[in-house]
Amino acid sequence: MGKLAQDEHIFCNNFEVQFQAATVPDVITVSPITIAYPAIDASPGNYVAEKQFIPGRPTYGDITFTGATHADGIKPILQWVQDAYKGNIARKQVTVLLKNQDQQVARTYNLFEVLPVFWNCIDLGSQGSNNTLQWTLTIRVQRVEMA
């Protein structure tokens, strides 16, 4: 696996998004992956001057993907969103592969127990069945692993 230099920027087309190991074509943007560790009061007693805090369980922010593709390219995502809307078990794994300028995989983010929370799709084409669609998908993540 290649290394990502500290000052190297990730530009458009320098990442790949996979839903359940199937690559999603034409993903344009991925929002930042945020992690927060809330502080937990671990003071040994009620004495105010000796407060101690430890990091709590990590919480992850929602992640938004945007893309533009033909209708056939988003059928698996659309089916996943519809299954979640119907209340079926729809948690999936999503992988974001960051690539360096040589298109070598530099960093991998594995997102586990992912559930869609927002979906929007706009038809940008004129009449026809295979128009270009601009879509936005926001997901909620339970656990993140970085490799």
C-alpha positions in Angstrom: 0.0 0.0 0.0 1.3 3.4 -0.9 1.9 6.2 1.5 0.0 9.5 1.6 2.4 12.4 2.2 1.3 14.8 5.0 1.0 17.7 2.6 -0.5 15.8 -0.3 -4.0 16.9 -1.2 -6.8 14.5 -2.3 -8.3 15.8 -5.5 -11.3 14.8 -7.5 -10.9 11.2 -8.9 -8.3 10.4 -6.3 -10.8 8.3 -4.3 -13.0 5.4 -4.9 -16.2 4.4 -3.0 -17.4 0.8 -2.6 -20.7 -0.3 -1.2 -20.6 -4.0 -0.2 -17.4 -4.4 -2.4 -19.2 -3.0 -5.5 -17.6 0.2 -6.8 -20.1 3.1 -7.2 -19.3 5.0 -10.4 -18.9 8.7 -10.6 -18.8 9.7 -7.0 -17.8 13.4 -7.1 -17.5 14.4 -3.4 -17.2 12.7 0.0 -17.8 14.9 3.1 -15.1 14.7 5.9 -15.2 11.7 8.2 -15.5 13.1 11.7 -14.9 11.3 15.0 -15.5 12.7 18.5 -14.6 11.2 21.9 -16.9 12.7 24.5 -15.3 13.2 27.9 -16.6 11.0 30.8 -16.2 12.1 34.4 -14.1 9.5 36.1 -13.4 11.4 39.3 -12.6 9.2 42.3 -15.0 11.1 44.6 -17.2 14.1 45.0 -14.3 16.5 45.6 -14.6 19.2 42.9 -10.9 20.2 42.8 -9.8 16.7 41.6 -11.9 16.2 38.5 -10.6 13.5 36.2 -11.9 12.7 32.7 -11.4 9.8 30.4 -12.3 9.5 26.7 -15.7 8.0 26.1 -17.0 5.8 23.3 -16.3 7.3 19.9 -19.1 8.9 18.0 -19.1 9.4 14.2 -20.6 12.2 12.2 -22.9 11.6 9.2 -21.0 11.3 5.9 -22.5 12.7 2.6 -21.6 11.4 -0.9 -22.6 13.2 -4.1 -22.3 11.9 -7.6 -23.6 12.1 -11.1 -24.3 9.0 -13.2 -26.8 7.3 -15.4 -29.8 5.6 -13.8 -28.3 2.1 -14.1 -25.3 3.1 -12.1 -27.2 3.8 -8.9 -29.7 0.9 -8.9 -27.9 -0.9 -6.0 -27.9 2.3 -3.9 -31.5 3.0 -4.7 -32.5 -0.5 -3.7 -30.6 -0.2 -0.5 -32.3 3.1 0.4 -35.8 1.6 -0.4 -35.0 -1.4 1.8 -34.1 0.8 4.7 -37.2 2.9 4.2 -39.4 -0.2 4.3 -37.7 -1.2 7.6 -35.8 -4.1 6.4 -32.3 -4.8 7.8 -30.3 -2.6 5.6 -27.0 -2.1 7.3 -24.0 -2.4 4.9 -20.3 -1.9 4.8 -18.9 1.1 2.8 -15.2 1.5 1.9 -13.6 4.7 0.9 -10.2 4.3 -0.9 -8.0 7.4 -1.0 -5.4 7.4 -3.7 -2.2 9.3 -4.2 -1.2 11.2 -7.4 0.0 7.9 -8.9 -3.4 6.4 -8.4 -2.0 3.9 -5.8 -4.2 3.2 -2.7 -2.7 5.3 0.0 -5.4 5.0 2.8 -8.5 2.9 3.3 -11.5 3.8 5.4 -13.9 0.9 6.2 -17.2 2.2 7.4 -19.2 -0.5 9.3 -22.9 -0.8 10.2 -23.9 1.9 7.7 -27.5 3.0 7.3 -28.8 5.6 4.8 -30.4 8.6 6.4 -30.9 10.9 3.5 -31.3 10.4 -0.3 -31.9 12.9 -3.0 -31.8 12.3 -6.8 -32.4 14.9 -9.6 -32.8 14.1 -13.3 -30.5 16.4 -15.2 -31.3 15.1 -18.7 -34.2 15.7 -21.1 -36.6 13.0 -22.2 -35.4 9.5 -22.3 -34.8 6.5 -20.0 -31.0 6.7 -19.6 -30.6 10.3 -18.4 -27.9 11.7 -16.2 -28.8 11.8 -12.5 -27.2 13.9 -9.8 -27.6 12.2 -6.4 -26.8 12.9 -2.8 -26.6 10.1 -0.2 -26.0 10.8 3.6 -25.2 7.8 5.8 -24.9 7.2 9.5 -21.9 5.1 10.6 -21.5 2.9 13.7 -17.8 2.2 13.5 -14.8 3.3 11.4 -11.5 1.5 10.8 -8.6 3.1 8.9 -6.0 1.0 7.2 
